[in-house]
């Protein structure tokens, strides 16, 4: 499960999407996520699929790598689909025991599955095409107006950046601990769900200690480099909007308007 976690990893290739300003990608991702919850029609979901497919093609990231990250939310997706399938009232199609499957439940379950897949693909595409530093700078520059209401924008952006950087590190740490435990005779595959959950305890405890140790080392390193927040800090690569960014945002706003019309 942890090995398939790709969210937070940067995919280094030279593409149109990679070269865009982080602020443009953050805004486009936000609009796309909002559009998924605004629409409820088949045409709306079809437009969302076309939009995300075009964005993936422009990013030059393989579909196999994109869909690899879906395995991590397979249980959540299945749970959400089953809830919508069995608990939505409407025209009865089939029933067994105390479960009832309705026509409206099937439609709702399919829409929920498509919505979750598109949501994860969009979020993953943002992290695949933008470095953690770029996301931090984009958030800080994009939310600058919140400073006037005493919101610590830089600190929030820094925390998000550190969390994204630590996701691949902790995933590799889990893999290393699992291999060490399996070499000592641990079994993570056999048994029912409760037994598998208990078998994860020897993995989660060392992982927790490792995470606290890395957090302490990071805090020491930041203090040694005289880090005191974002006041007076400069950037090696200042963010500037170009023609490609305006074109990309224009296409995104056009798609967003189309979703409301649909």
Secondary structure, 3 states (H helix, E strand, C coil): CCCCCCCCCCCCCCCCCCCCCHHHHHHHHHHHHHHHHHCCCHHHHHHHHHHHHHHHHHHCCCHHHHHHHHHHHHHHHHHHHHHHHHHCCCCEEEEECCEEEEHHHHHHHHHHHHHHHHHHHHHHHHHHHCCHHHHHHHHHHHCHHHHHHCCCHHHHHHHHHHHHHHHHHHHHHHHHHHHHHHHCCCCCCCCCHHHHHHHCHHHHHHHHHHHHHHHHHHHHHHHHCCCCCCCCCCCCCCCCCCHHHHHHHHHHHHHHHHHHHC
